[in-house]
């Protein structure tokens, strides 16, 4: 969320401080407005891998007719 904050400037309230946090979250529209090419998910993906929670393509049934998966 820290990396997305500059992109959401003016549409999201301040996050507050450690002693007085603001945990209101963001809307689906704000989430859609984030330019994910500007977000580095390396740390998050490493945590998923370390805890054995990183899914692989084999974990999903991608054979659904009429749907296209863009990776």
C-alpha positions in Angstrom: 0.0 0.0 0.0 2.9 2.3 0.7 3.9 2.2 -3.0 0.3 2.9 -4.2 -0.2 5.8 -1.9 1.4 8.4 -4.2 -0.8 7.2 -7.0 -3.9 7.6 -4.8 -3.0 11.0 -3.5 -6.1 13.0 -2.9 -8.5 10.0 -3.2 -7.4 8.3 0.0 -7.2 9.7 3.5 -3.9 9.8 5.2 -2.7 6.5 6.7 -2.2 8.0 10.1 0.6 7.1 12.4 1.6 4.0 14.4 -0.2 5.2 17.5 -3.2 6.5 15.5 -3.5 4.5 12.3 -6.2 5.1 9.7 -7.2 1.6 8.3 -10.2 2.6 6.1 -8.9 0.7 3.1 -9.5 1.6 -0.5 -12.4 1.1 -2.9 -12.4 -1.3 -5.8 -12.3 1.7 -8.2 -9.1 3.0 -6.4 -7.6 -0.4 -6.7 -8.4 -0.5 -10.4 -6.8 2.9 -10.8 -3.4 1.8 -9.5 -0.7 1.5 -12.2 0.6 -2.0 -11.2 3.6 -1.6 -13.4 4.8 1.0 -10.9 4.4 -1.4 -7.9 7.3 -3.7 -6.9 5.8 -7.0 -5.5 9.2 -8.6 -5.0 9.1 -8.5 -1.1 5.5 -9.8 -1.1 6.2 -12.6 -3.5 9.3 -13.6 -1.5 7.1 -13.9 1.6 4.7 -16.1 -0.2 7.5 -18.3 -1.5 9.2 -18.5 1.9 5.9 -19.6 3.6 5.1 -22.0 0.7 2.0 -20.1 -0.2 3.1 -19.0 -3.7 0.7 -20.7 -6.1 1.8 -22.2 -9.4 0.0 -22.5 -12.6 -0.6 -26.2 -11.8 -2.7 -25.1 -8.9 -5.5 -23.8 -11.2 -7.8 -25.3 -13.7 -7.1 -23.1 -16.8 -9.2 -25.3 -19.2 -12.4 -23.2 -18.9 -13.9 -22.7 -22.4 -14.3 -19.2 -23.6 -11.9 -17.6 -21.2 -8.5 -16.2 -22.0 -5.7 -16.1 -19.4 -3.3 -13.2 -20.0 0.0 -13.6 -18.1 
